[in-house]
Amino acid sequence: MAGTGVFSEILDGDAYKYYSDGEWRKSSSGKTVSIVNPTTRKTQYKVQACTQEEVNKVMELAKSAQKTWAKTPLWKRAELLHEAAAILKEHKAPIAECLIKEIAKPAKDSVTEVVRSGDLISYTAEEGVRILGEGKFLVSDSFPGNERTKYCLTSKIPLGVVLAIPPFNYPVNLAVSKIGPALIAGNSLVLKPPTQGAVSCLHMVHCFHLAGFPKGLISCVTGKGSEIGDFLTMHPGVNCISFTGGDTGISISKKAGMIPLQMELGGKDACIVLEDADLDLVAANIIKGGFSYSGQRCTAIKVVLVMESVADALVEKVKARVAKLRVGPPEDDCDITPVVTESSANFIEGLVMDAKEKGATFCQQYKREGNLIWPLLLDNVRPDMRIAWEEPFGPILPVIRINSVEEGIHHCNASNFGLQGCVFTKDINKAVLISDAMETGTVQINSAPARGPDHFPFQGLKDSGIGSQGITNSIDMMTKVKTTVINLPSPSYSMGSSGSSIRSRI
Ligand code: G3P
């Protein structure tokens, strides 16, 4: 059970504590933030409303702990990460319980998220040992005009304090995808969890605590964005920000100053379907890509662009599969569960009403109870409808009928987003050309968009983000190249007897 057994020390009465200096603490504010269960719409958990002074303290501790951590051998850093991964997986049940209650993620997917996160941490430890243990050696004579007098040694050094801000939809997995690379690279880490998902994050952080990481190296502060949000992202002690979430990321990137940023801010992933596509495969992928976790994934299929000649057949196949989706509470492992907040549900409803007014074809009746919205396929969507461009982050999927591949690519590229996209065709040459033409960080051929496997590069163009994620890319991003150049005397310079004799032998 969440908050019991090994996790009992993170709970005080009815409120979870925050993590600073290797200990679980209550905020001096005396205030808490409530987390509402999306299914019951009642307060499920409370977390500390940390103060700016408490943020200052964790920053100070993080700075000091990082100095020692950077000198800790790589194998030791990796060993602790492997230990944290094992503890996390061992406690998958109570952490999954938090995910179910805070973000209404279906039961099986909640367990998968925790296990996937353990695997991610272990892979990060392995990868870090490999790539951080290597440096480069360069010689000056390879560049015109230089004699062979400069030997350059390069290595990767940590940035300092990394601020990690994961989103509600993968609070554990997208936290560890930042924590693991930061730590293996020798950085310290301050985590600011999303409100919905904070308690899952606190349980996950406790697994790192149990693994025995040094005090102050990892901290987790919870609280109101209005009190500590900007204060954290603009804090002079932060040397790098890794953020996943919505368009808040755009304002963070404007305020953060001259530090490395890794940002993933959502997408409007298009699914382009050509005449020769296997429509059963497409329909199965539209269901998985458009409706898993009720469409609350940055990489969800958010618009289908299908050739008119196969549109009727495809829509029928998708409709048949939508009818089989189980709608209900996450505890019952339903396919479609309540969306994360009432305001999300209201936003989604606004998109649906706009499409209705403008004449979209409803393939199912629109139905909503509280935060629970039944899956809805909207056919004959036109570019003047909001749903053609905005990301609902809900189980609503628009279909736009196209008359040419160029029309599909044009729609995809007219979006502000550029995260992923997919194309379905049996013609691999055409698929690759379409992939080249799509302005997105990744294009999947004959499968729905997805971030994983977690070591694949993951990046968005345009408003979808800055930088590239994936385990190796994140380790690279959270390090700097340091070079040391050894300068030998030039052959024309007299070095005395020993130097001259070495030169003359070369
Ligand atoms: O932010 C990325 C997340 O929303 C999607 O991840 O693994 O479902 O493709 P995934």
Boltz pocket constraint, residues with backbone or C-beta under 6 A from the ligand:
constraints:
  - pocket:
      binder: B
      contacts: [[A, 169], [A, 170], [A, 244], [A, 264], [A, 296], [A, 297], [A, 298], [A, 299], [A, 300], [A, 449], [A, 450], [A, 451], [A, 452]]
      max_distance: 6.0
